[in-house]
């Protein structure tokens, strides 16, 4: 079995070693420009088009992450008929649920405001919020969104979801489709974006969407930077309609040092760390799926190219 590997960053030798350990009979090699030797599988993160063009010999392409926008944007360079398989979780859901829960609790308990008071040496009471009035809306209800919902429910927050098709999860009020988006937004005191990035969701966090949130609402974006129209967020913060935002993803990464977000005190910035790919978990999952495919069994995580996820 021949496996080609490519990632635009990260510890290459460690990935190769763990793939070889998990699949000892496989020949795993790093792909370099000009490599057209036969291969059965490709394991990739943000691969160049030249790697996959004309690769009709591949049985599957494994994407080293849950988000597949970077690979699908290759378009015609992706060989027709070759399955693209995303990571189902590989430890990311727990990390993201921790991150989002922290951001929700920080805003709910008004810690940003207490921090600002402390910097000014102020000792002042702030009225606590009521959880029953603090509904959290989750845009996107896949594996990551479902785990976030589970943790927030355990913390006592009302949770509602919005997705392309209705997802029934115990305790979560489900909304689906364009007709139910307004109602979903109007009742979301915190909006969490975990949508896949597709042509339909690019720029979905714009003035039109964000202005439909209740006054003082809070935004958490852990999906992709291209979901957000950045100036619209800044304008709504300046106008006082939004109370703040926690952003882990940006249109340009690293975020430029002169970007306006750095100077907006109501925006919390982290460097795309809400859910990191765990190498050991990822390798075990990929190896298990390769073995299933070799036995002719179906695998989870197949990407629907028409939907973009």
N, C-alpha and C positions, 0 to 999 in steps of 0.2 A: 504494500500500500504506500502510495506517494502523497505526502502532504506538503503544500507550500504555505509559508507563513509570511505575513507582512503587517507591520504596525508603524504608524508614523512617529511613534515615541514609545518609551518604556524599555524595560530590561529584556532585551531579545534573548540572551543566553538562558535566562531563567525560564522563559516561556518554552523555549526549545527543549530544555532539560525535563520540564514537567510533562510536556506533551509526549516525549519519548518514554518517560516512566509510565504514563497512563496507557500508551499504545506502543509497547516494546517491539512489535513486529513492523511498525511503520517507519518509513524513511522520511524524516521531517527536515525540510531545508528552508532557509530564508530565501524569499524571491528577490532577485535583482533584475534590473533592466536587461532585457534580451533573453531571459530564461523562458524558453518555450518547450522545455522537456516535459514529458507526460506527468500528469498529476491527477489524483483521484479526488482530493479535497483541498479547499483553500480556507485558511483561518486568517481573518483580516480585521484591521481597523483603519479606516480611511485609506483604502488602497488606491494607487494610481490606475487610471483607465487601462494602461498598457498591460497591467498584470492579468486582467480578466478578459480582455478582448480575445475573441476567437477560441475561448477555452471551453469548447463543447465537450471535452473529455471529462470535465468535472462532474462528480456526482452531487456535490453540494458546496455552497459557500457559507462558512460560519462567520457571523459578525460578532466581534468581541465587545458587545454592549447590547443594551435593550433598544436604544435608538438606532434606526437604520437609515435616517435621512442622508447621511454622508455617502452610503453605498448606493442608494437608489438614485442619487443625483448623477450617477455615471450614465444613466439612461441606456442607450444602445450599446454601450461598452459591456454591459452585463450580458452574458450569454443567455439567449432565449432558452427556456425550458430547464435551466439549472436552478434548483431550489436555493433560496437564501434563507438561512436559519438564524434567528436572533437568540440571545441569551434570555431565558425565561426570568431569571432572578439573579442567581449566583451571588447572593449576599447583599444585593443592592437595595431590596425592598426594606429590609430592617434599617439600614443606614438612612434611607430617605425618610422613613417614618419618624426616626429619631430627630432628624433635621427639621422636618415640618412641625412636629409636635413642639420642639423647642421654640421655634419662631412664633407659633400660635400662642403658647403660654407666655412668652415674653411680652407680646403685645397685649394679651388679655390681662395680665397682671400689671401692666403699665410700667415695666422695668425700664424701657427707654426714657420715659418721663422722669422716673426716679433717678436714673443716671444723670440726666441733664440738670436736675435739681442739685444733685450732689456736687457736680462740677462748679455750681454757683454757691455752694455751701448753704443750701436751703434745706430746712427740715419742715416739710409740708405734707399734710394728709391729702391723698387723692381718693376719690370715691371709688370703691371696687365695682367691677362689672359683674353681671349675673350670667352664668353659663347658659341658662335657658334662653337668654336674649342674644347669644353669641354664636350664631349658626355658622359653620364652616362649609363652604362650597368647594368641591373638588372637580376641576375640569379634567376629565379623562379618568376612566375607571377600568384600567387594565390591572396587571399584577401589582404595579407600584401604587396606583391609586387605591386599590382594594386594601392593601396593607396599611396605608396612611389612614384610611377610614376606620379600620379596625382599632388602631391605637387611639385615635381621637375619640371614638365612641367609649373606649375604656376609661378615658379621662373625663367623661361626662359631657362632652360637647355634642350638641345637635349637629348631624352631618347630612349633607345632601350632595348629590352627584349630578353631573351632566356629561353625556357622551353621545356619540353618533347613534348608537342603538341602546335601548334600555337595558340596564344591568340591575338585576335584583339581588341586593345584598341586605341581609338582616340588619335592621336598625337604621338603614340609610334611605332617605327619601330620594327616589330616582327621577331624573328628568332626562329627556332625550329629544334630539332634533331641534331645528331652528325655532319651531313654534313654542317650545318650552324654555328657551334660553332666557327670555326676559324675566319670567317668574323666578327662575333659578338665581339669576344675578340679584334681583331685588331683595332676596332673602338671605344673601351671603354676606355676613359681616367680615369674613375673611375669605379671599378667593385664592385657591391653590391650583396652579397650572402644572399638570403632568401629562399634557396631551402629546401625542406623537407630532412631529413636524411634517406637515404635508402642504401642498399648495392651498388647500382649503383652510388650514389653521395658521398659516404664516400671517403675522400681523393681527391675529385675533384679539390680542390685548391692546386695543386702540381706544381712542376717546369714546367712541360709540359704545363699546363694551364696558369700559371701566366707569363711565359716567352713570351707568345703570345700577351700579352697586350703591348700597346705602351710604349716606354721608358719613365720613369717618372710617370707611372700610379700609381693609389692609390687604395688600397683594403679596403673595409668595410665588415666585417663579423658579421651579427646579427642572423645567423641561428643556427648552431651547431659547436662546436669546432672540431668535428671529420671530418668536411668538409676540414679542412686545414692541410696540411703537414707542420708542424711548422718550421722545419729546412730549408725547401725549401724557405719559406718566408724570413727567416733570411739571407740566402745566397744571394737571389736576391736583398735585401736591401743593403747588404755589397758590392755587385757588381755594385750597382748604377742603376740597371734596373728598380726597383720600387722606387717610391718617398716616400712612407710611407704607413701606415695602421692604421685603427681604428678597434679594436677588442673588442667585447662584450662577446664573448663565447670562451671557451677553452676546450681542451681535458680533462684536469684535473681542476676541480673547487672545492674550491678556487684555483687560480693560485699559485703554490708554490713560496715562497719568494725568492728562488734561481733560478727561471726560467730566461732564457736568455732574454725573452721579456722585463722584467723590466729594463734592461740595454741598450735597443735599443731606442735612443731618437726619432726615427721616427715612433715608435709604440705608439699609444694612447690606454690605457687600461681602460675599465670600467667593473664593476663586475656583468655582466649578468643582466643589468637593462634597456635595450633598449625598452622592452615592458613587463610590469608586468601585471599579471592577476588581473583584478579588480573584487573584490568579488561580489559586488552588481550586476554588469552587467552580470557576469557569472551565478549567481544564477537565475536571471530572465530568462536568455536564456535557462538554463537547465530545469527550471520549465515549461516554455512554450513548450519545446520539449516533456517533459514527458506527458503533457496534450494532445499534438497532438497525441502521440503514443497511449495513452489510448483511444482516439477517433478513432483510426485506420487510422490516417492521416500520410502521409509521412513527414519526417523531413530532414532538410539540415544538412550537415556536416558528412554524413556517410563515414567511412573510408573504402577504398578499400585495403584489406589486401595484395592483390597480387602486388599492386603498392607501398604500404608503406605509403600512405597518403590519 
